Amino acid sequence: MKPSILDFTLEELKTKVKPSFRAKQIYNWIYVQNVNSFAEMKNIPKDLIASLEEEYILNPLEIARIEESADGSKKYLFRCQDEYTMEAVLLPMKKEERNEEGKITSETKYTICVSSQVGCKIGCAFCLTAKEGFKRNLTAGEIVAQVLTLKKENNIAVNRRVNIVYMGMGEPLDNINNVVQAIKVFNEEDGLAIGARRQTISTSGLSHQIKKLGEMDLGVLLAISLHAVDDALREQLMPINKAYNIESVINAVKDFPIDQRKRVMFEYLVMKDLNDDIASAKKLVKLLHGIKAKVNLIYFNPYPNSPFKRPTREGMEKFKDFLNDHGVLCTIRQSKGLDISAACGQLKEKTDNDLA
């Protein structure tokens, strides 16, 4: 595979392009002007264009399939240079608002959910991606390309910031070097200018990598995929718990540097008759004691032949109310994309089956 020019921060690109001031111009063409090829970079000399075309690919991804939900969310299946496929999702989180004169008072807010690997090693029982096994890590450029493409495809203005969540296919901290590089590229003021505090890394709980990420002190937010309050159930759902049990994850979180205005997010995927009872809610309150935490309850998103069931709305509300009443900030994530292939890996599997 050709390396992508999206792999590089601006300073890194300056070491590869001479004279170095051209790097900033190239960055502008890519991230501000949204060009699709090096040839469109009008103020770049032809010999440099030729050199760039020989050494690099601009966008290492192509769109293989798109599904759009009635709620406005869109799921993209991307094809990589080596023909592997993976997914990214655009989520409109807050709709545009206008005043009586029709003037926009609040613009649509978006979150982009990106993948970090083709497949996944973690093997969570409830996750469709796990069925595919692990193929490879995504490069930094392939992670950056997901956001760049979704912004371009949906006409999201250059100066409009989006939130990025590393919560698609794969375990981000199992690909920590490329994920950290992508964070730095996103953060470039002359590029997409998406600050670290708009980026959330969701991890299944690789304790040693949480520690390593914390030591880098990048300013990113942390989300822990917890899903169970005791090791026995968590090992059933997430085999990785045998190596990194709940205690080790909680200890790593306690040492993680968090902005005083922010909280550590704990994601709790709720499955009917499995982890949705008040006894589990009581254990969760005790587990998070002393942590500036926010719990995000997530409805299990059903897929064909899954052994798990979607919880009831009443059960979710009771669970949420118990946590809030006992001092743990808790919200229920609004389910999106239920009318499309919303579960991680579902669009990939559907496409693979269609081609089989």
N, C-alpha and C positions, 0 to 999 in steps of 0.2 A: 504494500500500500504506500502511496505517496504521502509524506507528512502534510498536514494542513497548516496553512499560515495562521489559522485560528488557535494553534497551540501556544502562541507566543504572547507574552506581555509586551508592552511598548518598548521597554528597555531592552528586552531580549531581541526584539526585531531590529533595533538600532545596531546591534552587533552583527546582524546578518545582512543588512542592506547598507550599501554605501552610495553616496554620502548618507550619513545617519539621519539627516533631516527628512529624507524621503520616507522614513518609517512612519512619521506622524501623518504625512499625506496619505500613505497607504491605509493606515488605521482609519482615517476619516472616510475614505472611499468605502471601506468595508462596513464600518459600524454606524456611520452617520448618513452617507449617501446610499447605502444598501445596494451596491453594485453586485452583479451576479458573476462577473468575470474580471480578470486582471486587465483585459483589453479595454474595458470601460473607464479605466483610470486615466483621464484625459491629460493631467499634468505630469504624468510619470513617463520618463524617456522610454523609447521603444526597446532599447537594449536591456533596460531593467525589467520591462514587461516580459520580454522573451526569457530572461533569467528566472523570473518568478514562475512563469508557466512551466518551465522545465523542471524546477525544483519542488514546487508546491502545488497542492490543490487548494482552491479557495474554500469551497464548502464540501466536506467529505461525506455528506448525507444527501440522499434524495428521498422525496416523499413517495411511499409505496401505496398508502391508503389513508383516507381520512373518514372519521365518523363524527357527525355533529348531533348533539342532543337538543331536545326542545328547550332545555334550560340555558343553552348557549355554550356549554362546554364542548370542546372538540378534542378528539383523540387522534393522534398522528402515529402511523406506523412508518418508521424510517428504514431505509435500506443503506447499509454501509458499503464501503468500497469492496469488501470481501464477501458481499452478498448476505451477511448476517443481518437480521432485522431486530429492531427494538422500538420502544414507544416513548412518547412524551404527550403531556396533556395540557391544554390551555383551559383555565378555569376563571370565568368572570365572577369575581367575588362581590362586587357592588356595582349596581347599575348606574348609568348616567342619570343625573338629575338636572332639571331645568326649572327656571323661575317662570312667572306668569308671562313675561315678555319673550320666553323661549330661549333665553340665554343659558348656556351651560353653567351650572353652579358647582357641580361635582362630576368629574369624569369617571368612566368605568374603571374599576380597579381589577387588575389581573394577577393571578398566580400561575406560574408555569411549573409543572411537575416534571422533572427530568430523570432520565435513567443514567446510571453510572456503569453498568455492566451489560453484556449480552448474556442473559441468563443469570443465575445466582447460585452460590455455594451453600447458602444458609439452610435451605430445605424446609421452610416453614410449612406446616401441614395445611394451612388455610390459603396458601398463596399459589396461584396458577403458574407464576413464573418458575417456581421450584420444579414443576413437572418437566421443564425443558432442560434442566441441568445447567451447568456453567460452561460457557464457550470462551469468553475472554473479557478483559477490562476494556472499557471505552477510553479513548485518548482524551486529553483535555479539549482538543479541537472538536471532537465529536460531541462532547457535553456542551460546549459553547455554541456549536452549530444548531442544537435543538432550540435554544432560546432565540438566537438570531433569526432562524427560519420562521418560528412561530410569530415573532414580532413583525417580520416582513409580510408574512402571508395574511396577517390579520390587520394590517395597516395601523399598527400601534406606533404612534409618533415617537421619534427619536428621544425627545425630552420627557417622554412618559416612562416613569420607572415601573418596573414590575417586581413582584416577589418571586423568588426562586426557591423551590423545595426539592431537595435531593431525596425523592421518595418514589421514583419510578421503579424500573426493573433493576435489580442488583442491590448489593450492600455498599453504600458509599465509602464506609471506612475500610472496606476490604480493597478499595482502590484509592486509598487516601492521597497518594502523591498526585495523581491526575485530577482528582476532585479539588485538592488544594490549589493546583495550578489553574483550574477553571475559575475558582473563586477569585483569584488574583486578576485574571483576564476580565471577568465580569466587572471588577471593581475599577478598572482603568477609566479615569476621568475623560480621556480622549476617545474612549470606546463606548461601551454600553452604559458605563457609569452606574452600575447597580451595586450599591454599598453592601458591605459584609452583613450589616444588620437587616438587610432585606433577603438574606440567604439563610435557609434553615437546612441543617443536615439531619436527616432522620436515620437512626441506626437501630439495628436489632440488639445492640448492646455489646459490642466488642470492647471490653473494659480497657485493655491496654491501648487501643487506638483512640478511645475517648480521652485517655490521659495524654497521649501524644498530640492530639488535636488541641487540647486545652493548653499545653505548653507552647504551642505556636501563637496562641492568643490573637487569632485573626479577627475576632469580633463577630463571628457567625453565631447564629442561634442553634440550639441543640434540641432535638426531639428524640425521645426514647420510645421505641416500640415495645411496650411492656406486655400488654394483653393478658397477663395472669398475675395473681398475687402470691402464689406459692410455687416453689420449684417443681413440684410433681406435675402440675398442670402445664407449666411453662415448658417443661422438657417434652411433653407430648405435642404441644403446639409448635415449639421452636427448639429443635435438637441442639442448637448452639448453646442453650442454657446449661448443658452438661459441662461445657468449657468455661462459660461466663455466667455464673448463677446470679440470681437477683441481688444478693448482697454485694457482689463485686461490682455490679452495674451501679447500684445506689452509691457505693463508696466513690466510684469514679466521677459520678455526677456531682457529688458534694464538693469535689476539688475543681470542677470546671468553672472557668471565669465567665461570669454572666454580667452584662450591663445591669446596673442597679434598677433600671426602669423595666427590665425584661424578666422573664421566667423561663425555667426549663419546661418544655412541653413533654408530657407523658401521653403517648397515644395508647388508647385502650380499645382494641377491636372487640366489640360486644357480639357474642354468639349466644343465641337462645338456649337456655337450660344448661349452659356450660360455665359462663363466667359473669352472668347478669344478675346474680342474686345479691341481696343486701349484706349477707355474710362476707361476700367478696368486697363489697364497698367498704365495710368496716376494716378489713385487712389493708385495703388500699390507703385509707386515712392514716393508719398506723405506720405503714411503710414509708409514706412521704413526709412524715413528721420531721420538721427542721429543714426542709427543702423549699425554696421559693418556686413552687411548682404550679403548673396549670395542667389539668387533665382534659384531654380531648376525647370524648367518647365517639366511636366510629361505628356506624351500622355495618355489620358484615354484608358485603356486596356479593350476593349469590351468583354462582356460575354453574353450568351443567355438571351434574354428577358430584357436586360438592357434598360432603357429609355434614356440613355445618348449616345452621339455619339463621335467618335474619331475625333479630330480636323485635319485640313489640315496641311500639312508641311509648306505651304506658310504662313498660319495664325500664326503658331508657330514661324516662323522666324521673322515675323513682330513684334510680341510681344516681342521676345528676343531682337531684335535690338533697339526697343524703350527704354527698360529698360537700356541696356548698354549705349545708347546715352545720357541717363539722369542720369548717375552716379551710377546705381545699377548693380553690377556684376550679370550676368545672363547666364545660360547655359541650354541646352535642354538635358534631360536625354535620352540616347540611349535606345530605347525599346528593351527588350530582352524577349525571350521565347514566341513570338507571335504564334508560331506553336504548343505550348503545353498549359497546363492549367495554364497560367501565372498570372492571377488575383488572389489576395489573397482569399483563400477559394475555388478556382475553382476545384483544384484536389481533395480536400476533398468532395465537392458536387458531383463530377463525380463518385468518388468511392462509396459514399453512394448510389447514384442512381443505380450503377451497382449491388450493393448487395441487393437492394430493391426487 
